[in-house]
């Protein structure tokens, strides 16, 4: 039986979204890799699955699968598209919804101008919570990458991030060094490798090599991690515009112990059906 899907993107980070509330959707790693393939499937960075919540207190369950078939904890751009999807499909009439993820609850909110804001939760810095192998918590860590020392801020936005400062993000070694950081042995669950150029205290440029997906046009949780890392170093204000290859996101973070808020676009591109049994 053909299954309906919606192709969406948030600042160029693109998704195939399925409604698993109205009908059960069975996805395997092989099917996800095929769906994500830009030649033999639909093509996307991640596959998103909307489901009924497993417990009380949430409106939906949100599952995220990277292009390599692995399920991950968090995706900020996907969260915005998730919120737009459930409203467009009339699965809810709420402007603000409570969504269950592998990393805890998130709270997307549809804005009057069509953008979507997401409470991304409180960033975590203790190495064991990232997870990251380190003796003590630091603002900046030395990471040995093929014999070269790289300075990174390490934190969790519900998923692990390693953010480094670069003078020119266009010249950053995202696709050569990024895969090495992603699979560095000090990150037992791998990591998203971010490259941040600070323009001024309220503006940064960012590229991210995403765990399980490679470099994407935008990474919402990566934008949050970069803004937090820059603020922890005393280099950024509490409200920051993050310019990514695919668009701009707005991130605000008041202080440690407070949640990070991210605002940006969520766009439906097209709809279709696909026979999952034949993938």
N, C-alpha and C positions, 0 to 999 in steps of 0.2 A: 504494500500500500504506500503510495506517495505521501510524504510527510511535509507539511508546510514549514517554511523557514523565512526569516527576515535577515537580509544583509544590512548591517549598520556600521557606523564608525563614530569614534570620538576623537576629533583632531587628527584623523588619518589612521589611528589604531583601529583595525577593522575586525568585525565579528560576524559569525553566523549564529543566530539566536533561535532557539527552539522553545515552544510552549509545551512544557511537560506537566502543566496543570490540567489542561483539557484532555490530554491523552498521554499515556506512558511512553517515554522515549528511552530506548536502549542504545547506549553508545559504548563502543569498545575503543581501546587505543588505536586499533587498525582503522576503524571507521572515522575517528577524529582526524587521524593523519591524512586520510583520503579526502575528507571534507575540506581540510585546510590547504590542500595542494592546489596551487594556482593554475595548474595545467590539467589535472585529472579530476579535480573536485570543484567546489565553489570558490575557494580561496579566502583565507583569513589568517589573522594572527592568533585568535582564540575562538573557541566554540563556547557559547554560553547556553546554559540550560536553566530554565525557569521551572521550579517545582513547588509543590505544597511544602510548608514548613514541617520539620520533624517534631517540633515542640511548640509549646504555647508562647505567646508574646511576639511572634513574628508574623508578617503577612505572607512572606514567600521564603523559599530557599533558593539560593543563588550558587550555581556550580560553574566553575571555570576550568576549561581544558586548553592547555597550550597546544600549539601546532604539532608538537612532537608526541601528542597523545596523553601526556601526563596531566593529572588534576592538580591545581594549585589553589592557594588560600585566598588570594586577593587580586583584584584588577580594578583600578579606579576608573579608567575610561569605560570599562565594561559595566561598572556599577551605574554610571550615568545612562548608558544605553539600555541597561536592564530596566531602569525606572521609566524611561520613555516608552519602552516596549510594552510593559504591563498596562500603562495608561492607554496607549494606542490600540491595544487588543482588548480593552475594556475588562481587563482582569481585576482592576481596582479603579475606584473613583477618587482615591486619596491623592493629595499633592505631596505629602510626605509619608514614606512607607518604611516599615521596619523589615530588614532583610537578614536572613540567617546565612552566614558563610562559614567556611572551614575555620576562619580565624576569629569568629565572633560576629556580633550584630553590627550592621552598618545602617545608615539612615539617609537614603537619597531623598532630595526635595526638588520638585519641579518649580522653577521660577516663572514669573509672569512674562519674561522676555523670551522664553523658550529654552533657556539654558537649564542645566541641572546642577544642583549643589549636592555634595556628599559629605556627611560627617564620616571621615575615614578612621576615626578612633584615635586613641592616644598612642603616640610612637613609643617604642620600647628600645632601650639602649643596653640593658644588661646582656653580655655576650651569650649566655645560655638561652636567653629568650629569642635570639635572632634566628637560628643559632649560629654562633661563631666561636671558634676556638681561641680564647684569650684568657690570660690569668686574671686581669682586672679590667674594669670599664675605663675607657679613655675617650676623649673627643675625636682623636685621630690615631690611627694605627699604622704601623709599618707593615706592608705586605710584600713578601718576596715573590715576584713574578718573573720566572725564568732568569734569575740572577740579578734582577733590577728591583730596587726598593720603590714601591708605590705607596703614597700616603692616602689613606681612605678613611672616611667617616662610615661607621657601620651601625645600622639600626634596622628595626623591623617596623613596617607599616602594615602588619598582618602578613607580610611576606618580606624576605630578607633583601637588603640593599647595601651596596658598597659604593659610596659617592666620592669621587676625587675632583679636585679643582684643576682646570686646564686654562691656559691663556687664550686658546683659540679652539673652540669646539669643532669647527670645520676640519681642523687638522688633527683632531684627537684620534688615537688608534682604536676606535670603537670595534671595528670588525677584525682586528688582529689580536689586540690585547684583551678585548672584551670576553671572548670565549675562554681564555685562560683564567680570568678572574671568576667567571661564572662557575667553573668547575674546580676552583682552587680547593685543595684538601682542607683548608681551615673553615670552609663552609660546608658542613656535612649534608645540607639539603640544597646545595648550590645557591647562587645569589644573582640578583640583577645588578649589573655594572653600570653606574651612572657617571657621565662626564659633564661637569658643570662649569660654565664660563660666567663669571659675575660681571654684569654690565654696570650696574650701580646697586645701591642698597635695596631697590625695589624691583629690579629687573635682572633675570638671568636667562641664559641660553642653555639648553640641555639636550644631550643625546643619551640613549639608554640601550645597552645590549641586554635584552630580556632573557631571563631563564627559560629555556625551552622554546623560544620563539625567534631568537636573533634580534638584530636591531629593528625596532618598529618606528613608525612615524611619530608616535607619542606613547608615553607611559605615564598614566595618572598617578599610580602609587610612587613611581620614580620621581615625578614632579614634586610630590609631597615630601619624599625623603630628601631631595636636594634642598628644598626650602628649609626644612628642619635642620639639616646638616649645616647649611650656611648660617642659620640663626644661632645654632649652638657654638659656632666658631666666632660669633660676634660680627659677622660680615653682612648680614641682611636684616631688614626690618620685619615686622610681624605680618605684613601683607606684601606678597611678591607676585609679579607676573612672570610666568615661565614660558618662554618661547621655545617650542619644539619644532621639528621639521614639518609636522602636519598642522600646526596651529598653536594657539596660546591658551594656557590654563591660568586661573587665578587661585592662589593658595594663601591661606591665612593660618597662623599658629601663634597663639598668645604667649605660651610659656610651657615648660615641662609639667607634665601631669594633665594638660589640657588636650582636647582633641584637635586634629587638623581638619580644616574645611577646604574643599576643592570645588571650583565651579568651572564649567566649560560646556561645549556643545555635545549634543547627542543626536545623530542624524540617521534616519532610515534611508537606505539607498534603493533597494528593490526587494520584492518578495517573490517566492517561487515554491516549488515542491521538489522533493528528491526522494528516491527510493533507497532508504538506508540499507535494505536487505541486499542490495546489489553492489554495495561499495566494497 
